[in-house]
Structure formats: structure tokens, C-alpha cells
């Protein structure tokens, strides 16, 4: 996305290797946030899901702060820091094969989907900038 998006002071691209609270903290102070992550719903590998935070409400669980998923952390942010939270959040999930281990590389299907998604998001951001 950095290579495809013309330099613009109104857009920050961040890579966050964390989850839950850390992701929500990175979103604070912005009007809009786009979150891209891998999802494993047993769908077609490489499929792209477009979600909003309200669609994740059923996954909210408050156990310990170190185990908050994105949905739980987002709900906390909306409750305790609503003025700092983005007004619009779009979540893109790229379907991966369900795994229990971490790998560095992407499958061909996921890599292709991620590249297509990056192009679509950049084009959307450019259109928004023109308005």
C-alpha cells in the first residue's frame, strides 16, 4: 500500500504486530480506521470479508487485558475514550487456512488476495481525497 498510495499527509499506514488493545490504541485520534487482518472462518482461502465493529459484538469477551480480542478492546475504547475513537472503522479480513502455528509467508491465494485488497483500498483512499 505504501508503494501504491501517493504521499499524502492525511493518511498514515501502520503495521501493528499486536492485537486487541494495542490495535485500538493505534486507531485513537483518527477520523477513520481501516484494519486488515487474517481470518479463519473455514471459507474459501483468499476470500475477502468486509466487516464493521458491530458485526464482531458476538465475539466480545472480557477476561484479562492481555487476552482481549479486537472486538472486546474496541468496545472498551468506545466506552472509555469515545471522543478519541474513529467515527468510521472498516475491517478487512483475508481468509486463511486455519492454523495453530505462526508462519512468515503467505500462501499464493492469500498473497494474491492481499495485493488485490491493497489496490482496492488505495483506489478508495484516492477517490476520497478527491472529494
C-alpha positions in Angstrom: 0.0 0.0 0.0 2.9 2.4 0.7 4.2 1.9 -2.8 0.8 2.4 -4.4 -0.5 5.4 -2.4 0.7 8.8 -3.4 2.3 10.6 -0.4 -0.4 12.4 1.5 -0.3 13.9 5.0 -3.9 12.9 5.6 -3.2 9.1 5.5 -1.0 7.1 7.9 -0.2 3.4 7.1 0.8 1.4 10.2 1.9 -2.2 10.6 0.9 -3.3 14.0 2.1 -6.7 15.1 -0.2 -6.9 18.0 -3.9 -7.4 18.8 -6.7 -6.1 20.9 -5.8 -3.1 23.0 -2.7 -2.2 21.0 -4.6 -2.0 17.8 -7.3 0.1 19.3 -4.6 2.5 20.8 -3.1 2.9 17.3 -6.6 3.9 15.9 -7.2 6.6 18.5 -7.1 10.2 17.3 -8.1 9.3 13.7 -11.4 10.0 12.0 -11.3 6.8 10.0 -9.5 3.5 10.5 -9.1 0.6 8.2 -8.0 -2.7 9.8 -6.6 -5.5 7.7 -6.1 -8.9 9.3 -6.2 -12.6 8.6 -9.3 -14.5 9.4 -10.0 -18.2 9.6 -13.7 -18.9 9.2 -13.3 -22.1 7.1 -14.3 -20.1 4.0 -12.5 -20.1 0.6 -8.8 -19.3 1.1 -8.1 -15.8 -0.2 -11.7 -14.6 0.2 -12.0 -11.1 1.5 -14.5 -10.3 4.2 -15.6 -6.7 4.8 -16.8 -6.1 8.4 -17.6 -3.3 10.8 -17.1 -3.5 14.6 -20.7 -4.0 15.3 -20.6 -7.3 13.4 -18.0 -8.5 15.9 -20.1 -7.9 19.0 -20.8 -11.6 19.5 -17.0 -12.2 19.9 -16.6 -9.7 22.8 -15.2 -11.3 25.9 -13.7 -9.6 28.9 -11.2 -11.9 30.5 -7.9 -10.3 31.1 -6.4 -7.2 29.4 -3.7 -9.4 27.9 -6.2 -11.6 26.2 -8.6 -9.0 24.7 -9.5 -9.6 21.1 -10.1 -6.7 18.8 -13.9 -6.6 19.4 -13.5 -6.5 23.2 -10.8 -3.8 23.0 -12.9 -1.8 20.6 -15.9 -1.9 22.9 -13.7 -0.7 25.8 -12.3 2.1 23.6 -15.8 3.2 22.6 -16.9 3.2 26.2 -14.0 4.9 27.9 -12.5 7.0 25.1 -15.3 7.6 22.7 -14.0 11.1 21.7 -10.7 9.6 20.6 -12.1 6.7 18.6 -12.5 6.9 14.8 -16.0 7.6 13.6 -15.7 5.0 10.9 -13.9 1.7 11.2 -13.7 -0.8 8.3 -12.3 -4.2 8.9 -11.0 -6.4 6.0 -10.4 -10.0 6.8 -8.4 -12.1 4.3 -9.4 -15.8 4.7 -6.5 -18.1 5.6 -6.3 -21.8 6.3 -7.0 -22.3 10.0 -3.6 -22.8 11.7 -2.3 -23.3 15.2 1.2 -22.1 14.4 2.7 -18.9 13.0 4.3 -18.7 9.7 6.1 -15.8 7.9 5.0 -16.4 4.4 1.6 -16.2 2.7 0.0 -18.8 0.5 -0.3 -17.9 -3.2 -4.1 -17.4 -2.7 -3.7 -15.2 0.3 -0.9 -13.2 -1.3 -3.0 -12.5 -4.4 -6.0 -11.5 -2.3 -3.8 -9.2 -0.1 -2.4 -7.5 -3.2 -5.9 -7.1 -4.7 -7.2 -5.7 -1.4 -4.3 -3.2 -1.1 -5.1 -1.9 -4.6 -8.8 -1.5 -3.9 -8.1 0.3 -0.6 -5.6 2.7 -2.2 -8.0 3.5 -5.0 -10.8 4.1 -2.5 -8.5 6.5 -0.5 -7.5 8.3 -3.7 -11.2 8.8 -4.6 -12.0 10.0 -1.1 -9.1 12.5 -1.2 -10.5 14.0 -4.5 -13.9 14.7 -2.9 
